[in-house]
Amino acid sequence: MTIKEMHMVLHRNLGPFGTTAIGLGEMPLTIENNLGHDKGIETIHAALDAGCRHLDTAWAYYCSGGEEQTGEKLIREAMASWNGPKDEVTIATKVGHFRNFTDGRPTWDVDGRPENLIKRGKESALALGVDTIDLLYFHRPDPKVPYNESVEAIKQLVDEGVAQEAGISNASIEQIDIARGILGDKLIAVQNQYSPIYLDTADTLEYTAKVGLNFVCWSPLGGFRKPKDETKFDPFREIAAARGVSYQQVVLAWELAKGDHVFVIPGAHRPETILDSLHAGDLELTPDELVRL
Ligand SMILES: NC(=O)c1ccc[n+]([C@@H]2O[C@H](COP(=O)([O-])OP(=O)(O)OC[C@H]3O[C@@H](n4cnc5c(N)ncnc54)[C@H](OP(=O)(O)O)[C@@H]3O)[C@@H](O)[C@H]2O)c1
């Protein structure tokens, strides 16, 4: 990295962690169609070298039928071989999902039973190579398990020191309130899908601001796994063309402009895309542009 390429990535506080508002979503590096181990390490190192201080992974970021927890193990390896200030990096992981097959196709299944979450949380700490996970999310509600029982298991992991702070993901306002009741101040973040193609969670984005929680947008660029309505990005493309930046930067900047409590974790298969995304924090959209979007 040359001096010219180095820049300050926008910082925000995620609970007690001073970190970057733009994190690296690790999922594409280890689920199906990843570009291999070496490219994964290279991508994480490139993000960290460019100032990214927020990595997002999960127990379940591995290929269906393959070795489990490869995402967490990749992060551990990348951190071990990185020469930068490791203590500045906030690492978040999630438990409650696992990979499966449905009709021969790779799928995502849930197991929110307390005993499973406790076992998986401890395995996550082991795979990450830490005594205490910075931020541990309950990945997704399990319809077979009362929500409070799953969240109680996350609380137990915090009480036992397996995780420092807790988060929930794919949660409704009602579930956010249940989790607040159980976790109190230890609940710092809600990670929900949010992007120009997915605005159904806008109520939770507003609610988290009201109750003092952080909101982390997953698939902030609309994801890479399913075809999407590309026309939704047209207004972002227009502003990007006028500004001379990628439309992805405009999308991320628009999300970050929703409030100081908002974080984005764009995924990347390769260094180029995350390096571009990290510049979104430099892009201040004008009130006029925000109205157009
Ligand atoms: N909590 C949950 O249930 C949940 C669910 C899904 C995802 N997540 C998290 O959210 C993260 C992000 O979601 P995602 O990976 O599904 O989708 P995403 O971030 O919306 O999109 C990733 C795709 O966008 C491309 N991209 C990223 N930055 C770009 C840039 N600046 N210019 C051009 N292309 C760019 C990547 O390209 P390349 O492929 O070319 O690199 C990749 O194909 C995941 O990695 C994971 O950590 C959480």
The ligand as an SDF file (V2000), in Angstrom:
LIG
                    3D

 48 52  0  0  0  0  0  0  0  0999 V2000
  -26.8670  -11.7500    9.3990 N   0  0  0  0  0  0  0  0  0  0  0  0
  -27.2110  -12.4110    8.3240 C   0  0  0  0  0  0  0  0  0  0  0  0
  -28.1620  -13.2010    8.3170 O   0  0  0  0  0  0  0  0  0  0  0  0
  -26.4300  -12.1910    7.0720 C   0  0  0  0  0  0  0  0  0  0  0  0
  -26.9200  -12.6940    5.8440 C   0  0  0  0  0  0  0  0  0  0  0  0
  -26.1590  -12.4390    4.6940 C   0  0  0  0  0  0  0  0  0  0  0  0
  -24.9600  -11.7160    4.7780 C   0  0  0  0  0  0  0  0  0  0  0  0
  -24.5140  -11.2810    5.9960 N   0  0  0  0  0  0  0  0  0  0  0  0
  -23.2550  -10.5030    6.1130 C   0  0  0  0  0  0  0  0  0  0  0  0
  -23.3020   -9.3980    5.2420 O   0  0  0  0  0  0  0  0  0  0  0  0
  -22.1340   -9.3820    4.4380 C   0  0  0  0  0  0  0  0  0  0  0  0
  -22.4000   -8.7110    3.1190 C   0  0  0  0  0  0  0  0  0  0  0  0
  -23.4410   -9.3320    2.4220 O   0  0  0  0  0  0  0  0  0  0  0  0
  -23.2260  -10.0310    1.0160 P   0  0  0  0  0  0  0  0  0  0  0  0
  -21.8160  -10.4510    0.9030 O   0  0  0  0  0  0  0  0  0  0  0  0
  -24.3270  -11.0160    0.8920 O   0  0  0  0  0  0  0  0  0  0  0  0
  -23.6040   -8.9360   -0.0620 O   0  0  0  0  0  0  0  0  0  0  0  0
  -23.2340   -7.4390   -0.4420 P   0  0  0  0  0  0  0  0  0  0  0  0
  -22.2220   -6.8820    0.4660 O   0  0  0  0  0  0  0  0  0  0  0  0
  -24.5100   -6.7290   -0.6090 O   0  0  0  0  0  0  0  0  0  0  0  0
  -22.6290   -7.6720   -1.8940 O   0  0  0  0  0  0  0  0  0  0  0  0
  -21.4250   -8.3380   -2.1050 C   0  0  0  0  0  0  0  0  0  0  0  0
  -21.1440   -8.2710   -3.5870 C   0  0  0  0  0  0  0  0  0  0  0  0
  -20.9390   -6.9120   -3.9470 O   0  0  0  0  0  0  0  0  0  0  0  0
  -19.7490   -6.7930   -4.6480 C   0  0  0  0  0  0  0  0  0  0  0  0
  -19.0860   -5.5610   -4.2070 N   0  0  0  0  0  0  0  0  0  0  0  0
  -18.8030   -5.1940   -2.9360 C   0  0  0  0  0  0  0  0  0  0  0  0
  -18.2320   -3.9770   -2.9140 N   0  0  0  0  0  0  0  0  0  0  0  0
  -18.1330   -3.5690   -4.1950 C   0  0  0  0  0  0  0  0  0  0  0  0
  -17.6140   -2.4180   -4.8220 C   0  0  0  0  0  0  0  0  0  0  0  0
  -17.1200   -1.4080   -4.1080 N   0  0  0  0  0  0  0  0  0  0  0  0
  -17.6590   -2.3390   -6.1810 N   0  0  0  0  0  0  0  0  0  0  0  0
  -18.1710   -3.3580   -6.9050 C   0  0  0  0  0  0  0  0  0  0  0  0
  -18.6860   -4.4720   -6.3730 N   0  0  0  0  0  0  0  0  0  0  0  0
  -18.6700   -4.5870   -5.0270 C   0  0  0  0  0  0  0  0  0  0  0  0
  -18.9030   -7.9820   -4.3180 C   0  0  0  0  0  0  0  0  0  0  0  0
  -18.1310   -8.1900   -5.4790 O   0  0  0  0  0  0  0  0  0  0  0  0
  -16.9690   -9.2910   -5.6670 P   0  0  0  0  0  0  0  0  0  0  0  0
  -17.7000  -10.5800   -5.5890 O   0  0  0  0  0  0  0  0  0  0  0  0
  -16.4800   -8.9910   -7.0440 O   0  0  0  0  0  0  0  0  0  0  0  0
  -15.9590   -9.0760   -4.6280 O   0  0  0  0  0  0  0  0  0  0  0  0
  -19.9390   -9.0420   -4.0130 C   0  0  0  0  0  0  0  0  0  0  0  0
  -20.2700   -9.7760   -5.1780 O   0  0  0  0  0  0  0  0  0  0  0  0
  -21.7630  -10.8630    4.3310 C   0  0  0  0  0  0  0  0  0  0  0  0
  -20.4500  -11.0470    3.8900 O   0  0  0  0  0  0  0  0  0  0  0  0
  -22.0230  -11.3230    5.7320 C   0  0  0  0  0  0  0  0  0  0  0  0
  -20.9200  -10.9880    6.5530 O   0  0  0  0  0  0  0  0  0  0  0  0
  -25.2250  -11.4980    7.1260 C   0  0  0  0  0  0  0  0  0  0  0  0
  1  2  1  0
  2  3  2  0
  2  4  1  0
  4  5  1  0
  4 48  2  0
  5  6  2  0
  6  7  1  0
  7  8  2  0
  8  9  1  0
  8 48  1  0
  9 10  1  0
  9 46  1  0
 10 11  1  0
 11 12  1  0
 11 44  1  0
 12 13  1  0
 13 14  1  0
 14 15  2  0
 14 16  1  0
 14 17  1  0
 17 18  1  0
 18 19  2  0
 18 20  1  0
 18 21  1  0
 21 22  1  0
 22 23  1  0
 23 24  1  0
 23 42  1  0
 24 25  1  0
 25 26  1  0
 25 36  1  0
 26 27  1  0
 26 35  1  0
 27 28  2  0
 28 29  1  0
 29 30  1  0
 29 35  2  0
 30 31  1  0
 30 32  2  0
 32 33  1  0
 33 34  2  0
 34 35  1  0
 36 37  1  0
 36 42  1  0
 37 38  1  0
 38 39  2  0
 38 40  1  0
 38 41  1  0
 42 43  1  0
 44 45  1  0
 44 46  1  0
 46 47  1  0
M  CHG  2   8   1  16  -1
M  END
$$$$
